Amino acid sequence: MVDGEAFAAAWIAAWNQHDLAAILSHYGEDIVFVSPAAVRITGEASGRVVGKGALAAYWGEALRRAPDLSFTLRSVLTGVDSVALRYHSSRTNAEVVEVLRFGPDGLAVEAAAYYE
């Protein structure tokens, strides 16, 4: 079981520091990430970003486009092999829920973002 609070603290800190390497350190090589925001940046209609390299390119561009991006953690919900993070995004000025499922190595293998 993942320590949801510890994960959330490290994840939020990495995002707020715009530290792409630290952000990516939470994800496995074969990560599948789905987000409506990905459609705008990648042009992929499904919103799916597959693989850590593609995720690095996507988030690198997203951070470049939003140099003042910050997240404020609202709550953490912990499942058996997953966490759901609810946070406020300065980019959209809205609430976001991100659900991450972890593999046996403790790295996220699936993630999906849901926007208010």
Biopython code that builds the backbone (N, CA, C, O; Angstrom):
import numpy as np
from Bio.PDB.StructureBuilder import StructureBuilder

atoms = [
    (1, "MET", "N", (0.852, -1.189, 0.000)),
    (1, "MET", "CA", (0.000, 0.000, 0.000)),
    (1, "MET", "C", (0.894, 1.248, 0.000)),
    (1, "MET", "O", (1.875, 1.328, 0.739)),
    (2, "VAL", "N", (0.537, 2.191, -0.826)),
    (2, "VAL", "CA", (1.275, 3.442, -0.945)),
    (2, "VAL", "C", (0.898, 4.368, 0.207)),
    (2, "VAL", "O", (-0.267, 4.442, 0.598)),
    (3, "ASP", "N", (1.886, 5.072, 0.746)),
    (3, "ASP", "CA", (1.627, 6.103, 1.755)),
    (3, "ASP", "C", (1.130, 7.327, 0.999)),
    (3, "ASP", "O", (1.922, 8.111, 0.478)),
    (4, "GLY", "N", (-0.178, 7.481, 0.943)),
    (4, "GLY", "CA", (-0.795, 8.533, 0.147)),
    (4, "GLY", "C", (-0.372, 9.930, 0.552)),
    (4, "GLY", "O", (-0.119, 10.773, -0.309)),
    (5, "GLU", "N", (-0.291, 10.187, 1.835)),
    (5, "GLU", "CA", (0.085, 11.524, 2.308)),
    (5, "GLU", "C", (1.521, 11.862, 1.914)),
    (5, "GLU", "O", (1.797, 12.972, 1.460)),
    (6, "ALA", "N", (2.429, 10.912, 2.087)),
    (6, "ALA", "CA", (3.833, 11.153, 1.728)),
    (6, "ALA", "C", (3.972, 11.333, 0.220)),
    (6, "ALA", "O", (4.693, 12.216, -0.244)),
    (7, "PHE", "N", (3.276, 10.491, -0.540)),
    (7, "PHE", "CA", (3.317, 10.628, -1.996)),
    (7, "PHE", "C", (2.803, 12.000, -2.415)),
    (7, "PHE", "O", (3.436, 12.689, -3.215)),
    (8, "ALA", "N", (1.660, 12.390, -1.874)),
    (8, "ALA", "CA", (1.048, 13.670, -2.245)),
    (8, "ALA", "C", (1.972, 14.843, -1.922)),
    (8, "ALA", "O", (2.097, 15.768, -2.725)),
    (9, "ALA", "N", (2.607, 14.815, -0.778)),
    (9, "ALA", "CA", (3.504, 15.907, -0.389)),
    (9, "ALA", "C", (4.670, 16.024, -1.365)),
    (9, "ALA", "O", (5.020, 17.126, -1.788)),
    (10, "ALA", "N", (5.267, 14.897, -1.720)),
    (10, "ALA", "CA", (6.403, 14.914, -2.655)),
    (10, "ALA", "C", (5.949, 15.314, -4.054)),
    (10, "ALA", "O", (6.646, 16.058, -4.743)),
    (11, "TRP", "N", (4.799, 14.831, -4.473)),
    (11, "TRP", "CA", (4.273, 15.109, -5.809)),
    (11, "TRP", "C", (3.938, 16.590, -5.964)),
    (11, "TRP", "O", (4.320, 17.214, -6.953)),
    (12, "ILE", "N", (3.227, 17.151, -4.992)),
    (12, "ILE", "CA", (2.869, 18.573, -5.023)),
    (12, "ILE", "C", (4.131, 19.437, -4.996)),
    (12, "ILE", "O", (4.227, 20.415, -5.737)),
    (13, "ALA", "N", (5.097, 19.082, -4.146)),
    (13, "ALA", "CA", (6.340, 19.859, -4.064)),
    (13, "ALA", "C", (7.066, 19.858, -5.405)),
    (13, "ALA", "O", (7.554, 20.898, -5.847)),
    (14, "ALA", "N", (7.140, 18.701, -6.054)),
    (14, "ALA", "CA", (7.822, 18.616, -7.351)),
    (14, "ALA", "C", (7.132, 19.506, -8.385)),
    (14, "ALA", "O", (7.796, 20.229, -9.128)),
    (15, "TRP", "N", (5.811, 19.453, -8.431)),
    (15, "TRP", "CA", (5.075, 20.303, -9.374)),
    (15, "TRP", "C", (5.270, 21.780, -9.069)),
    (15, "TRP", "O", (5.495, 22.576, -9.981)),
    (16, "ASN", "N", (5.188, 22.151, -7.811)),
    (16, "ASN", "CA", (5.301, 23.565, -7.452)),
    (16, "ASN", "C", (6.709, 24.111, -7.662)),
    (16, "ASN", "O", (6.893, 25.321, -7.794)),
    (17, "GLN", "N", (7.698, 23.229, -7.693)),
    (17, "GLN", "CA", (9.070, 23.636, -7.993)),
    (17, "GLN", "C", (9.360, 23.569, -9.493)),
    (17, "GLN", "O", (10.435, 23.965, -9.943)),
    (18, "HIS", "N", (8.398, 23.070, -10.257)),
    (18, "HIS", "CA", (8.559, 22.890, -11.710)),
    (18, "HIS", "C", (9.775, 22.023, -12.007)),
    (18, "HIS", "O", (10.506, 22.259, -12.969)),
    (19, "ASP", "N", (9.978, 21.011, -11.158)),
    (19, "ASP", "CA", (11.117, 20.099, -11.277)),
    (19, "ASP", "C", (10.661, 18.869, -12.051)),
    (19, "ASP", "O", (10.150, 17.915, -11.465)),
    (20, "LEU", "N", (10.846, 18.892, -13.371)),
    (20, "LEU", "CA", (10.344, 17.826, -14.231)),
    (20, "LEU", "C", (10.918, 16.465, -13.848)),
    (20, "LEU", "O", (10.187, 15.475, -13.837)),
    (21, "ALA", "N", (12.201, 16.395, -13.536)),
    (21, "ALA", "CA", (12.801, 15.115, -13.147)),
    (21, "ALA", "C", (12.146, 14.569, -11.881)),
    (21, "ALA", "O", (11.873, 13.372, -11.788)),
    (22, "ALA", "N", (11.894, 15.440, -10.911)),
    (22, "ALA", "CA", (11.250, 15.012, -9.664)),
    (22, "ALA", "C", (9.812, 14.575, -9.918)),
    (22, "ALA", "O", (9.342, 13.602, -9.328)),
    (23, "ILE", "N", (9.116, 15.291, -10.793)),
    (23, "ILE", "CA", (7.743, 14.902, -11.141)),
    (23, "ILE", "C", (7.754, 13.508, -11.755)),
    (23, "ILE", "O", (6.999, 12.630, -11.339)),
    (24, "LEU", "N", (8.611, 13.315, -12.743)),
    (24, "LEU", "CA", (8.667, 12.038, -13.468)),
    (24, "LEU", "C", (9.147, 10.879, -12.603)),
    (24, "LEU", "O", (8.887, 9.722, -12.931)),
    (25, "SER", "N", (9.836, 11.164, -11.515)),
    (25, "SER", "CA", (10.350, 10.094, -10.649)),
    (25, "SER", "C", (9.237, 9.273, -10.015)),
    (25, "SER", "O", (9.496, 8.198, -9.473)),
    (26, "HIS", "N", (8.003, 9.764, -10.074)),
    (26, "HIS", "CA", (6.866, 9.049, -9.497)),
    (26, "HIS", "C", (6.209, 8.071, -10.467)),
    (26, "HIS", "O", (5.269, 7.370, -10.093)),
    (27, "TYR", "N", (6.689, 8.018, -11.701)),
    (27, "TYR", "CA", (6.015, 7.265, -12.763)),
    (27, "TYR", "C", (6.912, 6.180, -13.344)),
    (27, "TYR", "O", (8.119, 6.365, -13.503)),
    (28, "GLY", "N", (6.288, 5.033, -13.661)),
    (28, "GLY", "CA", (6.996, 3.944, -14.310)),
    (28, "GLY", "C", (7.215, 4.224, -15.791)),
    (28, "GLY", "O", (6.592, 5.124, -16.355)),
    (29, "GLU", "N", (8.087, 3.464, -16.414)),
    (29, "GLU", "CA", (8.424, 3.656, -17.828)),
    (29, "GLU", "C", (7.222, 3.486, -18.749)),
    (29, "GLU", "O", (7.136, 4.150, -19.782)),
    (30, "ASP", "N", (6.296, 2.606, -18.387)),
    (30, "ASP", "CA", (5.151, 2.294, -19.252)),
    (30, "ASP", "C", (3.873, 3.016, -18.819)),
    (30, "ASP", "O", (2.769, 2.547, -19.094)),
    (31, "ILE", "N", (4.023, 4.141, -18.153)),
    (31, "ILE", "CA", (2.873, 4.902, -17.651)),
    (31, "ILE", "C", (1.867, 5.212, -18.766)),
    (31, "ILE", "O", (2.246, 5.521, -19.896)),
    (32, "VAL", "N", (0.607, 5.125, -18.427)),
    (32, "VAL", "CA", (-0.469, 5.580, -19.310)),
    (32, "VAL", "C", (-1.195, 6.675, -18.534)),
    (32, "VAL", "O", (-1.792, 6.426, -17.487)),
    (33, "PHE", "N", (-1.132, 7.886, -19.068)),
    (33, "PHE", "CA", (-1.729, 9.049, -18.435)),
    (33, "PHE", "C", (-2.826, 9.588, -19.348)),
    (33, "PHE", "O", (-2.632, 9.705, -20.558)),
    (34, "VAL", "N", (-3.979, 9.914, -18.764)),
    (34, "VAL", "CA", (-5.102, 10.428, -19.545)),
    (34, "VAL", "C", (-5.575, 11.731, -18.911)),
    (34, "VAL", "O", (-5.811, 11.808, -17.705)),
    (35, "SER", "N", (-5.709, 12.760, -19.760)),
    (35, "SER", "CA", (-6.144, 14.054, -19.262)),
    (35, "SER", "C", (-6.746, 14.869, -20.392)),
    (35, "SER", "O", (-6.237, 14.846, -21.513)),
    (36, "PRO", "N", (-7.825, 15.588, -20.110)),
    (36, "PRO", "CA", (-8.359, 16.493, -21.123)),
    (36, "PRO", "C", (-7.347, 17.574, -21.499)),
    (36, "PRO", "O", (-7.364, 18.060, -22.630)),
    (37, "ALA", "N", (-6.469, 17.960, -20.577)),
    (37, "ALA", "CA", (-5.461, 18.976, -20.875)),
    (37, "ALA", "C", (-4.457, 18.469, -21.908)),
    (37, "ALA", "O", (-3.880, 19.266, -22.649)),
    (38, "ALA", "N", (-4.244, 17.178, -21.966)),
    (38, "ALA", "CA", (-3.285, 16.615, -22.927)),
    (38, "ALA", "C", (-3.741, 16.841, -24.359)),
    (38, "ALA", "O", (-2.913, 16.964, -25.262)),
    (39, "VAL", "N", (-5.033, 16.896, -24.573)),
    (39, "VAL", "CA", (-5.568, 17.117, -25.921)),
    (39, "VAL", "C", (-5.043, 18.437, -26.477)),
    (39, "VAL", "O", (-4.629, 18.504, -27.634)),
    (40, "ARG", "N", (-5.059, 19.487, -25.656)),
    (40, "ARG", "CA", (-4.610, 20.815, -26.103)),
    (40, "ARG", "C", (-3.139, 20.837, -26.479)),
    (40, "ARG", "O", (-2.755, 21.499, -27.443)),
    (41, "ILE", "N", (-2.324, 20.133, -25.740)),
    (41, "ILE", "CA", (-0.876, 20.227, -25.939)),
    (41, "ILE", "C", (-0.355, 19.202, -26.934)),
    (41, "ILE", "O", (0.500, 19.518, -27.761)),
    (42, "THR", "N", (-0.862, 17.979, -26.860)),
    (42, "THR", "CA", (-0.338, 16.933, -27.742)),
    (42, "THR", "C", (-1.093, 16.824, -29.054)),
    (42, "THR", "O", (-0.566, 16.319, -30.046)),
    (43, "GLY", "N", (-2.337, 17.303, -29.053)),
    (43, "GLY", "CA", (-3.168, 17.159, -30.244)),
    (43, "GLY", "C", (-3.791, 15.779, -30.359)),
    (43, "GLY", "O", (-4.521, 15.513, -31.314)),
    (44, "GLU", "N", (-3.521, 14.904, -29.414)),
    (44, "GLU", "CA", (-4.071, 13.547, -29.401)),
    (44, "GLU", "C", (-5.495, 13.605, -28.841)),
    (44, "GLU", "O", (-5.693, 13.925, -27.669)),
    (45, "ALA", "N", (-6.475, 13.297, -29.677)),
    (45, "ALA", "CA", (-7.884, 13.438, -29.301)),
    (45, "ALA", "C", (-8.287, 12.578, -28.108)),
    (45, "ALA", "O", (-9.225, 12.921, -27.390)),
    (46, "SER", "N", (-7.591, 11.468, -27.889)),
    (46, "SER", "CA", (-7.935, 10.576, -26.780)),
    (46, "SER", "C", (-7.462, 11.126, -25.436)),
    (46, "SER", "O", (-7.907, 10.667, -24.384)),
    (47, "GLY", "N", (-6.558, 12.108, -25.471)),
    (47, "GLY", "CA", (-6.011, 12.633, -24.231)),
    (47, "GLY", "C", (-5.032, 11.696, -23.559)),
    (47, "GLY", "O", (-4.614, 11.935, -22.426)),
    (48, "ARG", "N", (-4.663, 10.624, -24.253)),
    (48, "ARG", "CA", (-3.752, 9.614, -23.690)),
    (48, "ARG", "C", (-2.302, 9.958, -24.009)),
    (48, "ARG", "O", (-1.960, 10.320, -25.135)),
    (49, "VAL", "N", (-1.469, 9.835, -22.998)),
    (49, "VAL", "CA", (-0.026, 9.981, -23.150)),
    (49, "VAL", "C", (0.568, 8.670, -22.655)),
    (49, "VAL", "O", (0.382, 8.296, -21.497)),
    (50, "VAL", "N", (1.278, 7.977, -23.529)),
    (50, "VAL", "CA", (1.767, 6.628, -23.205)),
    (50, "VAL", "C", (3.286, 6.618, -23.175)),
    (50, "VAL", "O", (3.937, 6.994, -24.150)),
    (51, "GLY", "N", (3.847, 6.185, -22.051)),
    (51, "GLY", "CA", (5.288, 6.064, -21.878)),
    (51, "GLY", "C", (5.887, 7.287, -21.210)),
    (51, "GLY", "O", (5.423, 8.412, -21.395)),
    (52, "LYS", "N", (6.928, 7.039, -20.431)),
    (52, "LYS", "CA", (7.560, 8.100, -19.656)),
    (52, "LYS", "C", (8.193, 9.165, -20.550)),
    (52, "LYS", "O", (8.169, 10.346, -20.205)),
    (53, "GLY", "N", (8.756, 8.770, -21.686)),
    (53, "GLY", "CA", (9.341, 9.750, -22.599)),
    (53, "GLY", "C", (8.307, 10.707, -23.141)),
    (53, "GLY", "O", (8.538, 11.914, -23.199)),
    (54, "ALA", "N", (7.155, 10.168, -23.542)),
    (54, "ALA", "CA", (6.068, 11.020, -24.049)),
    (54, "ALA", "C", (5.523, 11.912, -22.942)),
    (54, "ALA", "O", (5.170, 13.068, -23.179)),
    (55, "LEU", "N", (5.457, 11.367, -21.732)),
    (55, "LEU", "CA", (4.975, 12.156, -20.599)),
    (55, "LEU", "C", (5.939, 13.307, -20.297)),
    (55, "LEU", "O", (5.507, 14.416, -19.980)),
    (56, "ALA", "N", (7.236, 13.041, -20.395)),
    (56, "ALA", "CA", (8.241, 14.089, -20.170)),
    (56, "ALA", "C", (8.081, 15.211, -21.199)),
    (56, "ALA", "O", (8.150, 16.390, -20.854)),
    (57, "ALA", "N", (7.870, 14.842, -22.448)),
    (57, "ALA", "CA", (7.697, 15.851, -23.497)),
    (57, "ALA", "C", (6.424, 16.661, -23.253)),
    (57, "ALA", "O", (6.433, 17.887, -23.366)),
    (58, "TYR", "N", (5.342, 15.979, -22.921)),
    (58, "TYR", "CA", (4.064, 16.653, -22.662)),
    (58, "TYR", "C", (4.179, 17.619, -21.488)),
    (58, "TYR", "O", (3.843, 18.796, -21.620)),
    (59, "TRP", "N", (4.651, 17.131, -20.338)),
    (59, "TRP", "CA", (4.720, 17.994, -19.167)),
    (59, "TRP", "C", (5.786, 19.072, -19.304)),
    (59, "TRP", "O", (5.629, 20.162, -18.752)),
    (60, "GLY", "N", (6.856, 18.794, -20.020)),
    (60, "GLY", "CA", (7.843, 19.835, -20.278)),
    (60, "GLY", "C", (7.212, 21.005, -21.017)),
    (60, "GLY", "O", (7.448, 22.163, -20.676)),
    (61, "GLU", "N", (6.415, 20.700, -22.025)),
    (61, "GLU", "CA", (5.725, 21.740, -22.782)),
    (61, "GLU", "C", (4.668, 22.425, -21.920)),
    (61, "GLU", "O", (4.508, 23.644, -21.985)),
    (62, "ALA", "N", (3.953, 21.657, -21.122)),
    (62, "ALA", "CA", (2.925, 22.235, -20.250)),
    (62, "ALA", "C", (3.548, 23.212, -19.249)),
    (62, "ALA", "O", (2.998, 24.286, -19.006)),
    (63, "LEU", "N", (4.676, 22.845, -18.679)),
    (63, "LEU", "CA", (5.353, 23.737, -17.735)),
    (63, "LEU", "C", (5.879, 24.986, -18.438)),
    (63, "LEU", "O", (5.852, 26.078, -17.872)),
    (64, "ARG", "N", (6.354, 24.826, -19.661)),
    (64, "ARG", "CA", (6.834, 25.980, -20.425)),
    (64, "ARG", "C", (5.691, 26.973, -20.677)),
    (64, "ARG", "O", (5.880, 28.187, -20.604)),
    (65, "ARG", "N", (4.514, 26.437, -20.972)),
    (65, "ARG", "CA", (3.351, 27.292, -21.261)),
    (65, "ARG", "C", (2.749, 27.930, -20.020)),
    (65, "ARG", "O", (2.030, 28.924, -20.123)),
    (66, "ALA", "N", (3.033, 27.374, -18.854)),
    (66, "ALA", "CA", (2.433, 27.885, -17.608)),
    (66, "ALA", "C", (3.529, 28.093, -16.556)),
    (66, "ALA", "O", (3.604, 27.342, -15.583)),
    (67, "PRO", "N", (4.371, 29.101, -16.747)),
    (67, "PRO", "CA", (5.506, 29.293, -15.833)),
    (67, "PRO", "C", (5.102, 29.630, -14.396)),
    (67, "PRO", "O", (5.919, 29.508, -13.483)),
    (68, "ASP", "N", (3.868, 30.046, -14.189)),
    (68, "ASP", "CA", (3.408, 30.372, -12.841)),
    (68, "ASP", "C", (2.499, 29.287, -12.249)),
    (68, "ASP", "O", (1.821, 29.527, -11.250)),
    (69, "LEU", "N", (2.484, 28.118, -12.851)),
    (69, "LEU", "CA", (1.631, 27.020, -12.388)),
    (69, "LEU", "C", (1.942, 26.644, -10.944)),
    (69, "LEU", "O", (3.104, 26.510, -10.558)),
    (70, "SER", "N", (0.896, 26.479, -10.162)),
    (70, "SER", "CA", (1.056, 25.948, -8.808)),
    (70, "SER", "C", (-0.191, 25.158, -8.435)),
    (70, "SER", "O", (-1.292, 25.421, -8.920)),
    (71, "PHE", "N", (0.018, 24.189, -7.561)),
    (71, "PHE", "CA", (-1.062, 23.348, -7.064)),
    (71, "PHE", "C", (-1.168, 23.526, -5.557)),
    (71, "PHE", "O", (-0.158, 23.672, -4.868)),
    (72, "THR", "N", (-2.395, 23.513, -5.050)),
    (72, "THR", "CA", (-2.653, 23.528, -3.611)),
    (72, "THR", "C", (-3.415, 22.258, -3.277)),
    (72, "THR", "O", (-4.543, 22.064, -3.730)),
    (73, "LEU", "N", (-2.800, 21.400, -2.489)),
    (73, "LEU", "CA", (-3.413, 20.119, -2.135)),
    (73, "LEU", "C", (-4.628, 20.347, -1.246)),
    (73, "LEU", "O", (-4.564, 21.088, -0.264)),
    (74, "ARG", "N", (-5.737, 19.703, -1.601)),
    (74, "ARG", "CA", (-6.974, 19.794, -0.816)),
    (74, "ARG", "C", (-7.208, 18.527, 0.011)),
    (74, "ARG", "O", (-7.558, 18.601, 1.189)),
    (75, "SER", "N", (-7.007, 17.351, -0.626)),
    (75, "SER", "CA", (-7.203, 16.106, 0.120)),
    (75, "SER", "C", (-6.552, 14.947, -0.612)),
    (75, "SER", "O", (-6.262, 15.011, -1.806)),
    (76, "VAL", "N", (-6.333, 13.877, 0.158)),
    (76, "VAL", "CA", (-5.727, 12.652, -0.362)),
    (76, "VAL", "C", (-6.629, 11.500, 0.043)),
    (76, "VAL", "O", (-6.974, 11.353, 1.216)),
    (77, "LEU", "N", (-7.011, 10.683, -0.934)),
    (77, "LEU", "CA", (-7.791, 9.482, -0.663)),
    (77, "LEU", "C", (-6.936, 8.294, -1.097)),
    (77, "LEU", "O", (-6.412, 8.272, -2.210)),
    (78, "THR", "N", (-6.801, 7.310, -0.213)),
    (78, "THR", "CA", (-5.901, 6.194, -0.478)),
    (78, "THR", "C", (-6.681, 4.911, -0.695)),
    (78, "THR", "O", (-7.568, 4.567, 0.086)),
    (79, "GLY", "N", (-6.335, 4.204, -1.774)),
    (79, "GLY", "CA", (-6.909, 2.898, -2.058)),
    (79, "GLY", "C", (-5.879, 1.811, -1.801)),
    (79, "GLY", "O", (-4.843, 2.066, -1.187)),
    (80, "VAL", "N", (-6.156, 0.616, -2.261)),
    (80, "VAL", "CA", (-5.246, -0.509, -2.055)),
    (80, "VAL", "C", (-3.937, -0.290, -2.802)),
    (80, "VAL", "O", (-2.859, -0.403, -2.217)),
    (81, "ASP", "N", (-4.026, 0.021, -4.081)),
    (81, "ASP", "CA", (-2.826, 0.242, -4.898)),
    (81, "ASP", "C", (-2.902, 1.574, -5.628)),
    (81, "ASP", "O", (-2.334, 1.738, -6.708)),
    (82, "SER", "N", (-3.615, 2.529, -5.022)),
    (82, "SER", "CA", (-3.850, 3.785, -5.713)),
    (82, "SER", "C", (-4.080, 4.922, -4.728)),
    (82, "SER", "O", (-4.336, 4.715, -3.542)),
    (83, "VAL", "N", (-3.979, 6.137, -5.272)),
    (83, "VAL", "CA", (-4.346, 7.328, -4.519)),
    (83, "VAL", "C", (-5.144, 8.248, -5.439)),
    (83, "VAL", "O", (-4.981, 8.233, -6.659)),
    (84, "ALA", "N", (-5.998, 9.037, -4.829)),
    (84, "ALA", "CA", (-6.695, 10.096, -5.536)),
    (84, "ALA", "C", (-6.305, 11.392, -4.838)),
    (84, "ALA", "O", (-6.479, 11.540, -3.629)),
    (85, "LEU", "N", (-5.780, 12.319, -5.616)),
    (85, "LEU", "CA", (-5.372, 13.615, -5.084)),
    (85, "LEU", "C", (-6.367, 14.662, -5.564)),
    (85, "LEU", "O", (-6.656, 14.758, -6.756)),
    (86, "ARG", "N", (-6.877, 15.431, -4.643)),
    (86, "ARG", "CA", (-7.736, 16.561, -5.020)),
    (86, "ARG", "C", (-6.943, 17.815, -4.723)),
    (86, "ARG", "O", (-6.479, 18.030, -3.603)),
    (87, "TYR", "N", (-6.793, 18.650, -5.762)),
    (87, "TYR", "CA", (-5.990, 19.853, -5.593)),
    (87, "TYR", "C", (-6.560, 20.993, -6.417)),
    (87, "TYR", "O", (-7.342, 20.779, -7.344)),
    (88, "HIS", "N", (-6.160, 22.198, -6.069)),
    (88, "HIS", "CA", (-6.543, 23.386, -6.825)),
    (88, "HIS", "C", (-5.392, 23.720, -7.761)),
    (88, "HIS", "O", (-4.234, 23.751, -7.343)),
    (89, "SER", "N", (-5.706, 23.969, -9.017)),
    (89, "SER", "CA", (-4.707, 24.338, -10.012)),
    (89, "SER", "C", (-4.808, 25.823, -10.317)),
    (89, "SER", "O", (-5.883, 26.330, -10.636)),
    (90, "SER", "N", (-3.683, 26.514, -10.215)),
    (90, "SER", "CA", (-3.683, 27.933, -10.556)),
    (90, "SER", "C", (-3.881, 28.146, -12.052)),
    (90, "SER", "O", (-4.337, 29.212, -12.466)),
    (91, "ARG", "N", (-3.549, 27.158, -12.862)),
    (91, "ARG", "CA", (-3.653, 27.272, -14.325)),
    (91, "ARG", "C", (-5.105, 27.404, -14.768)),
    (91, "ARG", "O", (-5.439, 28.242, -15.605)),
    (92, "THR", "N", (-5.953, 26.570, -14.199)),
    (92, "THR", "CA", (-7.364, 26.571, -14.579)),
    (92, "THR", "C", (-8.243, 27.294, -13.558)),
    (92, "THR", "O", (-9.430, 27.521, -13.791)),
    (93, "ASN", "N", (-7.636, 27.651, -12.418)),
    (93, "ASN", "CA", (-8.376, 28.222, -11.300)),
    (93, "ASN", "C", (-9.576, 27.344, -10.960)),
    (93, "ASN", "O", (-10.689, 27.828, -10.753)),
    (94, "ALA", "N", (-9.316, 26.043, -10.908)),
    (94, "ALA", "CA", (-10.375, 25.072, -10.655)),
    (94, "ALA", "C", (-9.812, 23.894, -9.863)),
    (94, "ALA", "O", (-8.601, 23.723, -9.722)),
    (95, "GLU", "N", (-10.738, 23.099, -9.359)),
    (95, "GLU", "CA", (-10.354, 21.886, -8.650)),
    (95, "GLU", "C", (-10.052, 20.772, -9.649)),
    (95, "GLU", "O", (-10.669, 20.676, -10.709)),
    (96, "VAL", "N", (-9.092, 19.944, -9.281)),
    (96, "VAL", "CA", (-8.685, 18.809, -10.101)),
    (96, "VAL", "C", (-8.617, 17.587, -9.194)),
    (96, "VAL", "O", (-8.223, 17.687, -8.032)),
    (97, "VAL", "N", (-9.000, 16.445, -9.727)),
    (97, "VAL", "CA", (-8.782, 15.175, -9.053)),
    (97, "VAL", "C", (-7.903, 14.349, -9.969)),
    (97, "VAL", "O", (-8.196, 14.184, -11.153)),
    (98, "GLU", "N", (-6.834, 13.838, -9.415)),
    (98, "GLU", "CA", (-5.939, 12.974, -10.178)),
    (98, "GLU", "C", (-5.871, 11.636, -9.462)),
    (98, "GLU", "O", (-5.575, 11.571, -8.269)),
    (99, "VAL", "N", (-6.149, 10.575, -10.200)),
    (99, "VAL", "CA", (-6.138, 9.226, -9.647)),
    (99, "VAL", "C", (-4.938, 8.504, -10.236)),
    (99, "VAL", "O", (-4.764, 8.460, -11.454)),
    (100, "LEU", "N", (-4.112, 7.936, -9.362)),
    (100, "LEU", "CA", (-2.908, 7.233, -9.789)),
    (100, "LEU", "C", (-2.932, 5.811, -9.236)),
    (100, "LEU", "O", (-3.198, 5.607, -8.051)),
    (101, "ARG", "N", (-2.655, 4.832, -10.092)),
    (101, "ARG", "CA", (-2.542, 3.437, -9.675)),
    (101, "ARG", "C", (-1.081, 3.045, -9.781)),
    (101, "ARG", "O", (-0.408, 3.374, -10.757)),
    (102, "PHE", "N", (-0.591, 2.331, -8.757)),
    (102, "PHE", "CA", (0.826, 2.010, -8.651)),
    (102, "PHE", "C", (1.112, 0.542, -8.918)),
    (102, "PHE", "O", (0.308, -0.336, -8.601)),
    (103, "GLY", "N", (2.269, 0.297, -9.504)),
    (103, "GLY", "CA", (2.753, -1.059, -9.711)),
    (103, "GLY", "C", (3.475, -1.549, -8.462)),
    (103, "GLY", "O", (3.582, -0.818, -7.477)),
    (104, "PRO", "N", (3.974, -2.794, -8.501)),
    (104, "PRO", "CA", (4.655, -3.374, -7.342)),
    (104, "PRO", "C", (5.902, -2.596, -6.908)),
    (104, "PRO", "O", (6.317, -2.680, -5.752)),
    (105, "ASP", "N", (6.499, -1.839, -7.838)),
    (105, "ASP", "CA", (7.701, -1.065, -7.507)),
    (105, "ASP", "C", (7.379, 0.287, -6.873)),
    (105, "ASP", "O", (8.288, 1.052, -6.554)),
    (106, "GLY", "N", (6.084, 0.588, -6.688)),
    (106, "GLY", "CA", (5.681, 1.839, -6.068)),
    (106, "GLY", "C", (5.600, 3.013, -7.023)),
    (106, "GLY", "O", (5.362, 4.142, -6.596)),
    (107, "LEU", "N", (5.797, 2.761, -8.325)),
    (107, "LEU", "CA", (5.694, 3.826, -9.323)),
    (107, "LEU", "C", (4.335, 3.763, -9.993)),
    (107, "LEU", "O", (3.759, 2.686, -10.145)),
    (108, "ALA", "N", (3.823, 4.917, -10.393)),
    (108, "ALA", "CA", (2.516, 4.984, -11.040)),
    (108, "ALA", "C", (2.585, 4.333, -12.412)),
    (108, "ALA", "O", (3.489, 4.613, -13.199)),
    (109, "VAL", "N", (1.620, 3.460, -12.692)),
    (109, "VAL", "CA", (1.527, 2.797, -13.988)),
    (109, "VAL", "C", (0.327, 3.314, -14.791)),
    (109, "VAL", "O", (0.285, 3.189, -16.015)),
    (110, "GLU", "N", (-0.632, 3.889, -14.090)),
    (110, "GLU", "CA", (-1.807, 4.503, -14.716)),
    (110, "GLU", "C", (-2.147, 5.761, -13.937)),
    (110, "GLU", "O", (-2.040, 5.800, -12.711)),
    (111, "ALA", "N", (-2.557, 6.784, -14.663)),
    (111, "ALA", "CA", (-2.992, 8.019, -14.007)),
    (111, "ALA", "C", (-4.017, 8.692, -14.887)),
    (111, "ALA", "O", (-3.959, 8.608, -16.113)),
    (112, "ALA", "N", (-4.955, 9.361, -14.246)),
    (112, "ALA", "CA", (-5.977, 10.102, -14.990)),
    (112, "ALA", "C", (-6.326, 11.350, -14.205)),
    (112, "ALA", "O", (-6.433, 11.321, -12.979)),
    (113, "ALA", "N", (-6.501, 12.448, -14.925)),
    (113, "ALA", "CA", (-6.856, 13.723, -14.317)),
    (113, "ALA", "C", (-8.276, 14.089, -14.693)),
    (113, "ALA", "O", (-8.712, 13.859, -15.821)),
    (114, "TYR", "N", (-8.994, 14.662, -13.738)),
    (114, "TYR", "CA", (-10.381, 15.063, -13.921)),
    (114, "TYR", "C", (-10.503, 16.510, -13.462)),
    (114, "TYR", "O", (-10.116, 16.845, -12.342)),
    (115, "TYR", "N", (-11.038, 17.362, -14.321)),
    (115, "TYR", "CA", (-11.112, 18.791, -14.043)),
    (115, "TYR", "C", (-12.528, 19.220, -13.731)),
    (115, "TYR", "O", (-13.495, 18.686, -14.275)),
    (116, "GLU", "N", (-12.633, 20.198, -12.840)),
    (116, "GLU", "CA", (-13.912, 20.776, -12.458)),
    (116, "GLU", "C", (-14.507, 21.505, -13.658)),
    (116, "GLU", "O", (-15.595, 22.071, -13.558)),
]
sb = StructureBuilder()
sb.init_structure("model")
sb.init_model(0)
sb.init_chain("A")
sb.init_seg("    ")
for serial, (resi, resn, name, xyz) in enumerate(atoms, 1):
    if name == "N":
        sb.init_residue(resn, " ", resi, " ")
    sb.init_atom(name, np.array(xyz, "f"), 0.0, 1.0, " ", f" {name:<3s}", serial, name[0])
structure = sb.get_structure()
